[in-house]
Amino acid sequence: GDSVTQMEGPVTLSEEAFLTINCTYTATGYPSLFWYVQYPGEGLQLLLKATKADDKGSNKGFEATYRKETTSFHLEKGSVQVSDSAVYFCALSPNDYKLSFGAGTTVTVRA
Amino acid sequence: EAGVTQFPSHSVIEKGQTVTLRCDPISGHDNLYWYRRVMGKEIKFLLHFVKESKQDESGMPNNRFLAERTGGTYSTLKVQPAELEDSGVYFCASSQAGDGGQFFGPGTRLTVL
């Protein structure tokens, strides 16, 4: 079945550092890919998405590119802030309804 | 506009008891989903409603779980009887379009002792 594997955390960074969270997936067909973020005390929020190969999703300085050849959707941000501290979830959907999530990566940014 | 709300935020019950979780989706959202995260593992899909109809319930773990969405508005998820392995965080989400962008509630943390 469909599955998502993302790098294990926790990840601790200093402000203005570069962030990468690796995500790979296994799926039949051509799923849509997502990154969700959960800030402390809040529900999950959609951060960005990509619906087909080579699409790049971007939001709040974060980017991820749908790579079909490597079945990957790595999340990157060039300069993180303390406010980016959160849990990040990679997810896929084969039909734009049901989501399959990775285990989540906890990111802590220190001032 | 109010977001997705869930009640209660926390519930602690004993094994064998019954618990009912409630989800109020964003007004006008026809799609409603239930997910759960057990013991820090992946968030797992439970089921998907379109209005009052169950579109996909492939993730429901067993017949101790019963989800309803009468009238196509709020939804309830009942666990009867609860077992220890049911402990976790239960998330509800809703969406209007089928574009994968779902709005999540804060979750209900269920602890079964």
Contacts between the chains, C-beta under 8 A, distances in Angstrom:
chain1	res1	chain2	res2	distance
A	4	B	42	7.7
A	32	B	99	7.9
A	32	B	100	4.8
A	34	B	100	6.0
A	34	B	101	7.8
A	36	B	104	7.7
A	41	B	106	7.8
A	42	B	106	6.6
A	43	B	3	7.4
A	43	B	4	6.9
A	43	B	91	7.2
A	43	B	103	8.0
A	43	B	104	4.1
A	43	B	105	5.3
A	43	B	106	4.5
A	43	B	107	6.5
A	44	B	43	7.9
A	44	B	91	7.0
A	44	B	93	7.7
A	44	B	104	4.0
A	45	B	104	7.2
A	46	B	101	4.9
A	46	B	102	7.1
A	46	B	103	7.8
A	49	B	100	6.0
A	49	B	101	6.6
A	51	B	100	7.7
A	89	B	43	6.8
A	93	B	100	4.7
A	95	B	98	7.5
A	96	B	98	4.5
A	96	B	99	5.5
A	96	B	100	4.4
A	97	B	31	6.8
A	97	B	33	7.7
A	97	B	48	5.6
A	97	B	55	7.2
A	97	B	56	6.9
A	97	B	98	5.6
A	97	B	100	7.5
A	98	B	33	7.7
A	98	B	45	5.0
A	98	B	48	6.1
A	98	B	56	5.9
A	98	B	58	7.8
A	98	B	59	7.7
A	99	B	33	7.7
A	99	B	35	7.4
A	99	B	43	7.8
A	99	B	45	6.3
A	99	B	100	7.1
A	99	B	102	6.7
A	100	B	42	7.9
A	100	B	45	6.8
A	101	B	35	7.9
A	101	B	42	5.1
A	101	B	43	4.1
A	101	B	44	7.7
A	102	B	42	6.4
A	103	B	40	7.8
A	103	B	41	6.5
A	103	B	42	5.2
A	104	B	42	7.7
A	104	B	43	7.7
